Structure formats: structure tokens, C-alpha cells
């Protein structure tokens, strides 16, 4: 049966490996395919048009229909031309699959700005440019399938891949927002985290490959190889009409295995008494290790997709070393975006515990425009009036030079650096089908969702890379009433109301300053063994969030077919999946 007869698909990165397998599988199921690949090397350099054309020739020889595209996904114009190729060649577009990617592996402390930018450009912006130009068409025709490619190792974080971890986690976040933005128009967006023996895997240094094998991200040498083409049938299944209710999900796919990965959820939550609902560090000393972190597994060890063990022993709290009653006496902290809101509260509480603070804020508007030295200077004045030490920094975090200058200012003013907290951010809310390239590049919520999940993926890798140096890295997912939340349009606020209901009157709070205590606690000696975790901090409650793990799986000894998946998935891994934005008539 030709499940995709009459459909038109675009597949990026389709010249080799997984992308090639996907293009061939879609064509075998009746789709006409735009095979996009610039034929570059793994690091993104070079190029050859013959790579994509070779796949087209093979598809045509097998009785399929395909055309080649050599446009780059890293530019706005390139993404537009790829979609136009489908329209010019076949008259329509129904399916977009974004496989294109490169590797620039490097430990964070040796990584260049170019190595970071190149990976983000191909993976994250490359996904955006193609999807952005397909989205208005899908919206108009009230239907379409978007399948992005994340990564198993990218989602859990592999040493030497902070850029890759950020990019792949960001793609997963982007996809979840796409599902909500476009679902009501009959469009679905799902992400695949594949495992396969490809040239990307072959390029990873041997010592890192060994660690990935230990964590389950790669097969043991005596196991059957994970063929790239084995990923393709499930991708093709998601492109069919039979998968119309599967939306906003992430799947781990390799060999004969297909697993649904868990979406973010709270594992444990602690509450501060209300009123006043403000955490004291002594309370966090008592409750965080024994209650909040009970059952957690450090991201720095264990398997790549290890299940959380509720019965595991919680980490023992370290002895807090306080000087003159202050836990952070003699420490130096940089806090970005600390002129207002959450960052301001963090800076002031760190200072109250004895830390010297670099208060960094350019004073920009919510959209990132303009500059104003007043917010940072005012926080410095407030800290100084309370007997603390602080200096203002007006360097931008948006450039490598700005970041270097912020760190150097801490060293110049205070002689060391112990703590970095990064609340700085902007909003450029726009639905995906209306979003401009500039709005994506600067930070809907598809851009914001991608950026924030990317930060989580980046932090997981940093936690692993810096563990040997006794440094920790954790992620704060805050919930607070700030100028960012106040700027969200009423229509958008109403659309999200079902996801996160507003706090009950008199029971739950959401003040920006209430995020600070957990941040500060993580900077103290009491949290010296806590790393790689995500904490949702909102008012008088703090929650430990889960990492992605296989939730439900199907397995076949051999390669799946689309017919088999169509019969099995609805009754197994698909039966409890909730579409976050069902199609509206």
C-alpha cells in the first residue's frame, strides 16, 4: 500500500545516512521528494551537488519521483528556495523532514565562537528556515506534517558536545511549540531522536564513544549495528494520515525499537509556608536534599536514558560553611539581566549572603532594543546601601566579546569568579507563520521555546564537562509575574491558560523575588553535589523536573514497515498520547 501517494515531501540532509534513508522510504510509499543536501563535510565545509543528485537518481531508478536541491538551510533565502523547489516541481508541499546537521565537537572551555555558531546555524536555524516557509502553506491548506530531528545523546548531553546538545534540545523545544502553534490547522509536529551508525558517530573521538556506549547512547561492539535506514519507517508513519493525532511528541528510534520519550513533568515539589511563602536557605537545607532531590539521579552519571528510581537514596547535605553568618562571603558572582525582575532578586540575595556582584544589564526593552544604564546602576546602589559590594556591567551577552568582557570585569574588580547566573533574556512573540528572520535570531514562543530548551541541553553537557573540576551547573525554569509575562497578548494568554492554570488566590504566589532563594542555595556549599538538574521555581514552590526517559516502547526483531506501524502504534505507544492542539473545524 502506498500510504503517501500524492503527497510531496522535503527532506533536508538527505544525501547520506539517516536523511537518505528517510527520502527513499517516503518515495517508496508514494511521496514525491525534494532531496536537499549541499554535500558538505561533517564540519560543514565544502560541498558537492552530486550527493543529492545521486539519491534522486536511485529513487527514480526504483520507480519513485524526486528532485535535487542544493540550497543551504542556514539562510532565510535558502529555506525559501527549498520550499519553492517543491512547489515548482510538484505543485504542493505536505511533509517537511529536517535531518540536516553537522558536528563541531569541542570541550566548552576550548570551544570557539565559530564552532558554536556553525552548529546552531545548521541544526536550529536550519530547522527554522525550512519550517517557517512551509508553515503559511500548511496553515492555508489546513494540513501538513513536520518531523524534526533531535538526538538521544543531544537530549541527555554528551561530553564535548555542548553546542550539539544545545541545538538538539532546542529543536525538541521548538517542535513542541510548533505543535501548539499549528495544531488547530491540522498540522502535526513531532521530533525524532535517532540512534544509528553514521559518519557523525564515526567522527566522535574514541574516548567519548566509550562513554556513550557506557550510557547506552551507542551499541556495544558485539550488538547488531543500528542501520540509518531503520529510522525511516517510523518517520514515514508519522507523515501518514493515520498519525494525525500524534502531535508535539518526541520519539527515540533505533533498529527495531521505537520509544516515546517522557515530556517535562514535576518529579517532586516542596512548598514554603504561605504567607509569606518566601524560602529561607535553612529551610532549603532541610527540605531540598531529603524531599526535593529524593529519587533524583545525577546527570553526571548513569545511563543515557536511565529511569528515575524513586527508592534511590537522596544526596546527603554538605556542611554549610558560613563566615560572619554569610554563606557566600568572599565569593564573586556575575548575574546577567539583573537590572530588573528575577535577575535583580538573585543579585540582591547573593549579595546579602556575602557575595560580590557584577550586576550585568544593558537596560534594553523587552524586544532587545535600546540601552539604559539606570536599572543596573540602581541595583548596585541598593546592594551598596545594604553593605554589599557590587559593580554595574553594561556589556551585551549577545556576543562572545561581551561575555568575555563581563567575566574580565569580575576578575578586574574582585580578583576571582565563583558563580555565574544567566537570567538575561528578551521576547519576540510571534506565531511561526508570521515570524521574521530577525525575530528568530534575537530570541510567538517557537523562538523562545527553542532557546530555553537549548539552554537546558547546553547545561546538561556543561554539568558533565566541568564535574571533574568541582564545578556544578543546574537549570532554573522560573515562573513569575514579570514585565515579560505582562507583555504576553491576552489572546495568547487565554490559549495557554489550560496548560498552566493561574495560582489559586491566597494559596500560591508568583513574585519574581521568590525565585532567588533556590538559585542562591545552589550556589552554596550545601548544594556542592547537585548538578545537571532542572528546577521549576514559581513563588512558594520548587519542583524537581524529570529528564527525558523512554515512557513506552515497541520492539521488533528487524526493520519495521509502515503497514506494521500503522497497525501497532495506535494500540501501543500511541494510545495515551494527547494532542496539545487538536484540529479545529
Secondary structure, DSSP 8 states (H G I E B T S, - for coil): --TTTT-EEEEETTTSHHHHHHHHHHHHTT-EEEEE-----TTS----THHHHHHHHHHHHTT-EEEEE---TTSHHHHHHHHHHHHHHHS---EEEE-------B-GGG--HHHHHHHHIIIIIHHHHHHHHHHHHHHHHT-EEEEEE--HHHHH--TTBHHHHHHHHHHHHHHHHHHHHHGGGTEEEEEEEE----HHHHHS-HHHHHHHHHTTSS--TTS----GGGGHHHHHHHTSGGGTT--S-EEEEETTEEEEE----EEEEEE--TTT----HHHHHHHIIIIITTT---TTSS-TT----TTS----------BTTBTTTT-EEEEETTTSHHHHHHHHHHHHTT-EEEEE-----TTS----SHHHHHHHHHHHHTT--EEEE---TTSHHHHHHHHHHHHHHHS---EEEE---------GGG--HHHHHH---HHHHHHHHHHHHHHHHHHHHHGGGT----EEEEE---HHHHTS-HHHHHHHTTTS----TTT----GGGGHHHHHHHTSGGGTT--S-EEEEETTEEEEE----EEEEEE-SS---HHHHHHHGGGTTTTT---TT----
